[in-house]
Amino acid sequence: MPDHVVLGICGSLRRGSFNASLLDLAPRVGTRTTVVGGDLAGRLPLFNPDVENDEDSWPEAVREFRALAERAEGVIIATPEYAHGPAGVTKNAIDWLVGSGGLVGRPTLLVSASPGQAGGMRAHAPLMPTLTL
């Protein structure tokens, strides 16, 4: 039984993604940590407040993602940098969590892996205002 369960959000849909690898490595550096939901962000539909407000119409991926977020003690967001900002997949996943309170009070680790010169750093700055509410 793990001591800590954290929600993983991978902002990359690329096969062989460096950011997906970061999520895979997380349990190896933490003691008895399990990362859940790492593949769900790419299955979420585009955020739509009308859908969010009608729980009966939620797609299964949204139900699963929010349920995992509710049970998680923390969050690890591994996002690539696209066009000097976070990946759309990352932003979309965060949008689905904001209204549910899935990020509130949970320690959040924001990481990026990139062979580029900035290493993904420019993906973090636009997310900070939302993550520090």
Disulfide bonds with the S-S distance in Angstrom:
none
